[in-house]
Amino acid sequence: MSKEYYDRIGKVMIDSWLKTWPTNYSLHVYSEDIESLTEDVKLINIHNICDPDLQSYLDYIGNHRSRVFTYKVYSFIHAARNNTGWILWIDADSACIKGPDKQFVNKMFVNNTICSYMGTTMYKDKNGWKDRKNCDSAIISFNTETVDSKKFVNEFERLYNSRDIDNRSVFPKPNDTHAFIHCINFVDTPSININENQLALSPTNECVGDYFRHFKAGRKNKDKIAGLVDKLISSTKKLDGKNLKKRIDRVERRYRNDMSK
């Protein structure tokens, strides 16, 4: 998370996490240039712990639009190698509206699996990639303690350090989502695809929408999003199931109408 992105939307994510997740969970924020945050979260300077590999790949990829995802890749590698048990990646442009309950744990942290992810299917026929399996990595869990965890992370790292992720005959784009799918298939330990609708354009809101909301480009008015998130957090404390979904849809519809004015 860059300082610019923190000011734009990331602070909303951090504040929402602190409001919804219990204190026995810890939030680690990886950043290239944020100098300080609240003491309730752990701030990690990604260049300090991932260079020279990170900087080498950034120099290689230049200004390609996938550049911003490079920080995510090396953050994930570091997190997976320096934590135990399950870790959960949350994109900086996501917001937490409800803490983990039994239903969430049973979906995202499944025994004898290596990760839970939102699988997607590419729907555009550009360069012949239509119907290729991909994923949305806004929210993804990873089990650091399976027999294949080290193999998964090593392969994930190899794709970038070797530049194989930029082989366009193998991968449509040098994005982290294609690396995740490759590594999921690379290991024997099974993963759980929690996205029944493979063609969903914003699967976070469909797959784990009672817990997170993901704000795509063009919807990042921080002040209005912060107000929206507070309303959604309040709704999760009063409602669940279909009633909660209806309330979320209604609140977000009002937000979208307000943003279009």
C-alpha positions as CSV (number, residue, x, y, z in Angstrom):
1,M,0.0,0.0,0.0
2,S,1.5,3.3,-1.1
3,K,1.0,6.5,0.8
4,E,-1.0,7.8,-2.1
5,Y,-3.3,4.8,-2.0
6,Y,-3.5,5.0,1.8
7,D,-4.8,8.6,1.6
8,R,-7.2,7.6,-1.2
9,I,-8.8,4.4,0.2
10,G,-6.3,2.4,2.3
11,K,-7.1,4.2,5.6
12,V,-10.7,3.1,5.2
13,M,-9.6,-0.5,5.0
14,I,-7.4,-0.2,8.1
15,D,-10.1,1.6,10.1
16,S,-12.7,-0.9,9.1
17,W,-10.5,-3.8,10.1
18,L,-9.9,-2.3,13.5
19,K,-13.7,-1.8,14.0
20,T,-14.7,-5.3,13.1
21,W,-11.9,-7.9,13.7
22,P,-11.1,-9.1,17.3
23,T,-7.8,-8.2,18.9
24,N,-6.5,-11.7,18.8
25,Y,-5.9,-11.2,15.0
26,S,-3.1,-9.0,13.8
27,L,-3.1,-6.8,10.7
28,H,0.2,-6.4,8.8
29,V,0.4,-3.6,6.4
30,Y,3.0,-3.7,3.7
31,S,4.1,-0.4,2.2
32,E,6.8,1.1,0.0
33,D,6.6,4.6,1.5
34,I,4.3,4.9,4.5
35,E,6.3,6.1,7.5
36,S,3.9,5.5,10.3
37,L,0.5,4.1,11.2
38,T,-1.5,3.5,14.3
39,E,0.3,1.2,16.8
40,D,-2.7,-1.2,16.5
41,V,-1.3,-2.5,13.2
42,K,2.1,-3.7,12.1
43,L,3.7,-1.6,9.4
44,I,6.3,-3.3,7.2
45,N,8.5,-1.5,4.7
46,I,8.5,-3.9,1.8
47,H,11.8,-2.6,0.3
48,N,13.6,-3.3,3.6
49,I,12.6,-7.0,3.6
50,C,12.1,-7.8,-0.1
51,D,14.9,-6.1,-1.9
52,P,16.9,-6.7,-4.0
53,D,14.5,-9.2,-5.7
54,L,11.6,-6.7,-5.5
55,Q,13.5,-3.8,-6.9
56,S,15.0,-5.9,-9.6
57,Y,11.6,-7.0,-10.9
58,L,10.3,-3.4,-10.7
59,D,13.2,-2.3,-12.8
60,Y,12.5,-5.1,-15.2
61,I,8.8,-4.5,-15.6
62,G,9.1,-0.8,-15.8
63,N,5.8,1.1,-16.2
64,H,3.7,-1.8,-17.3
65,R,0.3,-1.7,-15.6
66,S,1.1,-4.9,-13.7
67,R,3.8,-3.0,-11.8
68,V,1.5,-2.1,-8.9
69,F,0.7,-5.8,-8.3
70,T,4.5,-6.6,-7.9
71,Y,4.4,-5.2,-4.4
72,K,1.5,-7.5,-3.6
73,V,3.4,-10.5,-4.9
74,Y,6.5,-10.0,-2.7
75,S,4.4,-9.0,0.3
76,F,2.6,-12.3,0.0
77,I,5.8,-14.2,-0.2
78,H,7.2,-12.6,2.9
79,A,4.0,-13.0,4.8
80,A,3.7,-16.7,3.9
81,R,7.3,-17.4,5.0
82,N,7.2,-15.4,8.2
83,N,3.9,-16.4,9.8
84,T,2.4,-19.6,11.0
85,G,-1.0,-21.1,10.6
86,W,-3.4,-19.4,8.2
87,I,-2.9,-15.9,6.7
88,L,-5.5,-13.8,5.0
89,W,-4.7,-11.4,2.2
90,I,-7.0,-8.3,2.1
91,D,-6.5,-5.8,-0.8
92,A,-6.0,-2.2,0.3
93,D,-9.2,-1.2,-1.6
94,S,-11.4,-3.6,0.3
95,A,-13.2,-2.8,3.5
96,C,-14.2,-5.0,6.4
97,I,-17.8,-4.8,7.4
98,K,-18.0,-7.9,9.7
99,G,-15.5,-9.9,11.7
100,P,-14.9,-13.6,11.3
101,D,-17.6,-16.0,12.6
102,K,-17.9,-19.8,12.4
103,Q,-19.3,-19.6,8.9
104,F,-16.4,-17.4,7.6
105,V,-13.8,-19.7,9.3
106,N,-15.4,-22.8,7.7
107,K,-15.3,-21.2,4.3
108,M,-11.8,-19.6,4.3
109,F,-9.7,-21.8,6.7
110,V,-10.6,-25.3,5.7
111,N,-8.6,-28.2,7.3
112,N,-6.3,-30.1,4.9
113,T,-6.4,-27.4,2.2
114,I,-3.8,-24.9,1.2
115,C,-6.0,-21.9,0.3
116,S,-9.5,-20.6,-0.3
117,Y,-9.8,-18.4,-3.4
118,M,-12.3,-16.8,-5.8
119,G,-11.8,-18.6,-9.1
120,T,-12.9,-16.8,-12.3
121,T,-13.0,-17.6,-16.0
122,M,-11.7,-15.2,-18.5
123,Y,-14.6,-14.1,-20.7
124,K,-12.8,-11.9,-23.3
125,D,-11.3,-13.7,-26.4
126,K,-8.3,-11.4,-26.6
127,N,-5.3,-13.4,-27.9
128,G,-7.2,-16.6,-27.5
129,W,-7.4,-16.6,-23.7
130,K,-11.1,-16.9,-23.5
131,D,-12.3,-19.6,-20.9
132,R,-8.9,-19.7,-19.2
133,K,-9.1,-20.2,-15.5
134,N,-8.1,-17.2,-13.4
135,C,-8.9,-15.7,-10.0
136,D,-9.7,-12.5,-8.1
137,S,-7.1,-12.2,-5.4
138,A,-8.7,-9.3,-3.4
139,I,-9.4,-11.7,-0.6
140,I,-7.4,-15.0,-0.4
141,S,-6.4,-17.2,2.4
142,F,-3.2,-19.4,2.6
143,N,-2.3,-22.2,5.0
144,T,1.4,-21.9,5.8
145,E,1.6,-25.4,7.4
146,T,0.7,-27.9,4.8
147,V,3.3,-30.3,3.2
148,D,3.1,-28.2,0.1
149,S,3.1,-24.7,1.5
150,K,6.9,-24.2,1.0
151,K,6.6,-25.6,-2.6
152,F,3.8,-23.2,-3.4
153,V,5.6,-20.1,-2.1
154,N,8.9,-21.1,-3.8
155,E,7.2,-21.6,-7.1
156,F,5.3,-18.3,-6.7
157,E,8.7,-16.5,-6.1
158,R,10.4,-18.4,-8.9
159,L,7.8,-17.1,-11.5
160,Y,8.8,-13.5,-10.7
161,N,12.5,-13.9,-10.1
162,S,13.0,-15.9,-13.3
163,R,10.6,-13.5,-15.2
164,D,8.6,-16.6,-16.3
165,I,5.4,-14.8,-15.3
166,D,6.1,-12.4,-18.2
167,N,6.1,-15.3,-20.8
168,R,3.0,-14.3,-22.8
169,S,2.8,-17.7,-24.4
170,V,2.1,-19.2,-21.0
171,F,0.4,-16.3,-19.0
172,P,-2.0,-13.7,-20.4
173,K,-0.5,-11.0,-18.2
174,P,2.3,-10.9,-15.6
175,N,-0.4,-10.5,-12.9
176,D,-0.5,-12.1,-9.4
177,T,-3.8,-13.7,-10.2
178,H,-2.3,-15.9,-12.9
179,A,0.6,-16.8,-10.5
180,F,-1.9,-17.8,-7.8
181,I,-3.8,-20.1,-10.2
182,H,-0.6,-21.6,-11.5
183,C,0.6,-22.4,-8.0
184,I,-2.7,-23.7,-6.9
185,N,-2.5,-26.3,-9.7
186,F,1.2,-26.8,-9.1
187,V,0.8,-28.5,-5.7
188,D,-1.0,-31.6,-4.7
189,T,-2.7,-30.2,-1.5
190,P,-6.2,-29.1,-2.6
191,S,-7.6,-25.6,-2.6
192,I,-11.2,-24.4,-2.2
193,N,-12.8,-22.2,-5.0
194,I,-15.5,-20.3,-3.1
195,N,-16.8,-18.5,-6.3
196,E,-19.7,-20.5,-7.7
197,N,-20.2,-17.8,-10.4
198,Q,-17.0,-18.1,-12.4
199,L,-17.8,-15.1,-14.5
200,A,-18.4,-12.6,-11.6
201,L,-16.7,-9.3,-12.3
202,S,-16.5,-8.4,-8.6
203,P,-16.6,-11.8,-6.8
204,T,-15.6,-10.4,-3.4
205,N,-19.0,-8.8,-3.0
206,E,-20.7,-12.1,-4.0
207,C,-18.5,-14.7,-2.2
208,V,-17.7,-12.9,1.0
209,G,-19.9,-9.9,0.8
210,D,-21.2,-10.2,4.3
211,Y,-17.7,-9.6,5.6
212,F,-15.9,-7.5,2.9
213,R,-16.7,-5.0,0.2
214,H,-14.3,-4.4,-2.7
215,F,-14.3,-1.0,-4.3
216,K,-13.1,-1.0,-7.9
217,A,-11.5,1.9,-9.7
218,G,-13.7,4.9,-10.1
219,R,-15.4,4.2,-6.8
220,K,-12.8,5.5,-4.4
221,N,-14.2,8.7,-2.9
222,K,-12.7,8.1,0.6
223,D,-15.1,10.2,2.6
224,K,-18.2,8.8,1.0
225,I,-16.8,5.2,1.2
226,A,-16.0,5.6,4.9
227,G,-19.6,6.7,5.5
228,L,-20.9,3.8,3.5
229,V,-18.7,1.3,5.3
230,D,-19.8,2.5,8.7
231,K,-23.5,2.0,7.6
232,L,-22.7,-1.5,6.4
233,I,-20.9,-2.4,9.7
234,S,-23.9,-1.2,11.6
235,S,-26.1,-3.4,9.3
236,T,-24.1,-6.5,10.0
237,K,-24.7,-6.1,13.7
238,K,-28.4,-6.2,13.3
239,L,-29.1,-8.5,10.3
240,D,-27.8,-11.6,8.6
241,G,-28.6,-13.9,5.7
242,K,-31.0,-12.6,3.0
243,N,-32.0,-9.6,5.1
244,L,-28.4,-8.4,5.4
245,K,-27.9,-8.9,1.7
246,K,-31.0,-6.8,0.9
247,R,-29.8,-4.1,3.3
248,I,-26.3,-4.0,1.7
249,D,-27.8,-3.8,-1.8
250,R,-30.0,-0.9,-0.7
251,V,-27.3,1.0,1.1
252,E,-24.8,0.6,-1.8
253,R,-27.5,1.6,-4.4
254,R,-28.0,4.9,-2.6
255,Y,-24.2,5.3,-2.5
256,R,-23.9,4.7,-6.3
257,N,-26.7,7.1,-7.0
258,D,-25.0,9.7,-4.8
259,M,-21.7,9.2,-6.6
260,S,-23.4,9.7,-10.0
261,K,-24.7,13.1,-9.2
